[in-house]
Amino acid sequence: MSLVLTREEIADLTRCKFKAGQVSFFIKNGIRHYVDAHGWPVVTRAAVEGEPDQAQADASWKPNKAA
């Protein structure tokens, strides 16, 4: 499995085949992406599928400060 979505997967996700429409979709929906040297948007799988839940890890943190 690739680290980034293929152009076909991006077109399916955005329902747009054009570069500008795809970039606009990602901006409007707050999906992290970058544009390559040819103008195509590049999206990591983690940006779409989500990363492991960080909230649970942060909730268990406690300061070292004495109470």
C-alpha positions in Angstrom: 0.0 0.0 0.0 1.3 3.4 -1.0 2.0 6.2 1.4 0.0 8.7 -0.7 -3.3 8.4 -2.6 -3.2 7.7 -6.3 -4.6 10.2 -8.8 -7.6 7.9 -9.3 -8.3 7.7 -5.6 -8.1 11.5 -5.3 -10.5 11.9 -8.2 -12.9 9.4 -6.6 -12.7 11.3 -3.2 -13.2 14.7 -4.7 -15.5 13.7 -7.5 -13.4 16.0 -9.8 -10.8 15.1 -12.4 -9.3 18.6 -12.6 -6.4 19.8 -10.5 -8.0 23.1 -9.5 -11.2 21.4 -8.4 -9.4 18.8 -6.3 -7.2 21.4 -4.6 -10.3 23.5 -3.9 -12.0 20.5 -2.4 -9.1 19.8 0.0 -8.9 23.4 1.1 -12.7 23.7 1.7 -12.7 20.4 3.7 -9.5 21.1 5.7 -7.7 18.0 4.3 -3.9 18.3 4.5 -2.3 18.2 1.1 0.5 19.7 -1.0 0.8 20.5 -4.7 3.6 18.8 -6.6 5.8 20.4 -9.3 3.2 19.5 -12.0 0.3 21.1 -10.1 -1.4 17.9 -8.9 -2.5 17.7 -5.3 -0.8 15.0 -3.2 -2.5 13.6 -0.1 -1.1 11.1 2.4 -3.3 8.2 3.4 -3.0 9.3 7.1 -4.6 12.7 6.2 -7.7 10.9 4.9 -8.0 7.8 7.0 -6.9 9.4 10.2 -4.0 8.9 12.5 -4.1 6.8 15.7 -6.1 8.5 18.3 -3.8 11.0 20.1 -6.5 12.1 22.5 -6.2 9.0 24.7 -2.4 9.3 24.9 -2.7 13.0 25.9 -5.4 12.2 28.5 -3.2 9.9 30.5 -0.4 12.5 30.8 0.1 14.1 34.2 2.5 16.8 35.2 5.5 16.1 37.4 4.6 19.1 39.6 4.0 18.1 43.2 0.4 18.6 44.3 
